[in-house]
């Protein structure tokens, strides 16, 4: 994930973070980042922190598109291809891939840059994204932006 984000930034590809607000509708991206850094897995968060050019969308449900301004943002950036990375493969990534697909966006999911809760469900979700949504599922190092 770290290398993928680094490559995107080097190629001037917009990097957009979509994070749960954890029910705190007062939260903003700085507060969400601070909370993650204060947690027990801060070492996992630090390498993938947003930089000053990163964009940020706060979400309330599984899909990055549900009730967020992401569709509008992508249209303003003239984005036709999204690379979905992060967690959770069998939930947020799957639902976001479906929502991207129905918006006629090309979808790539780097299998080694997504995290799961249940490996069997994650494997099924990756197959569904590939077969049913036409997503390109590949290793992060082979993702083309």
N, C-alpha and C positions, 0 to 999 in steps of 0.2 A: 504494500500500500504506500509506503514511504517513497519508494522509487517511482511508482506510478504518478503520485502527486508531483514529485520533483520533475518528471518528464513533462507533465502537463504544464507546469509553470514555465519551464524552459522553452516550451513551444508556444507560449502565450495563449494557452487554452484556458478559458475561464474555469476556475475551481470553485464549485458551489457546495457549501456544507449545508446539510439539512439535518437538524437535530430535534429530538423531542423536547418539549418544554417541561416535561414531567409534571404537568398540571399547574404549573406556576405561570399564569398568564401575564405576570409582571416581568417575566424573564426576558432578557435580551442576550444577544450572542456572547457578549463579554462575561456575563454572569454564568452562562452555561459552560463556557470554557473554564472559568475560575472554579466552578463546582467540580468539573471533571478533573482538573489538576489537583484539587484537594482530596480526591478519592484515593482509594488504596491501589489503583492501577495507573497512577499518574505517569509512570514510565512508558506505558503504552500510548498515552495521549500526546506526550511531548513531541515525538517525531512527526506527528501529523497535524500539529496545530495550524489554524488558519494564519496566513500572513496578511499583510496590509492590503493586498490585492484580492484576497478571497472574498467571495460573496457568501451570504448566510441567509438561510430560510428556516424559520421555526415552524415545526409541524406538531400536530396534536395526535395524529393517528399513524397507522403503519405506512401509508403511501406518502411519498414526498410531494405528491400533487394534490392530495385531498385537502381542500380548504386552505391552500397556500397560494402565494402569488407566483409560484414557479413557472407555470405555463406562460404567463405574461412576461416574466423575466427572460425565459428562453426565446420567446418570439422577439423581444427587443434586442437580444444578442444575436439573432438570426441563427440559432442553434438548431440543427436537424439531427444530431447524433449525440446521445448521452452515454457516458460510461458510468455504470453504477457500481460503487464499491462501498464497503463498510459492513454494517451488521443490521439486521439478522437475515441471512440468506433466505430462509424458508418463510419469512414474514415480510419485513420492510422491503428487502430487495425484490422479492417476488412481486409484491403488490405494486411497487413503483415501476417495475418492468412492464407489468400489464398496463398500467396507466400511461406510461410512455408509448407503448405500442398502439393503444387506441387513439393517441394523439398523433399518430403517424410519424413518430420519431424512431430513428434507428437506435438500437440498444446493443451495447456491449457489456458483458459482465465478466470481469477477470476472476476466474475461479479461485485464484490464490490471493485475492484482495477482498474477499468477503468472509465473514465469520458466521458460524451457525450455532444453534443450541442443540439441535438433533441432527446428526450427520446423515441419517437415512432420509429425513425430510429435506435436508439441504440438497442432497444428490437428486432427489425427485424434482425439487424446485428448479434446479439448474437444467434438468432435462426438459421440464415444461417450458421454461423460458426459451430454450433453443428450439424445441419442436413446435410449440403452439404460438409463439410470439416472434419467431425468426431472430431471436437474439443471438449475437455472436458470443459464444462462451469460450474463452481462451485464457492462457496464462497472461498475467499483467505485462510481462516484458514484451509480449507480441501485440499488445493493443496499439492500434493506429488511431490517432486523433483526427 
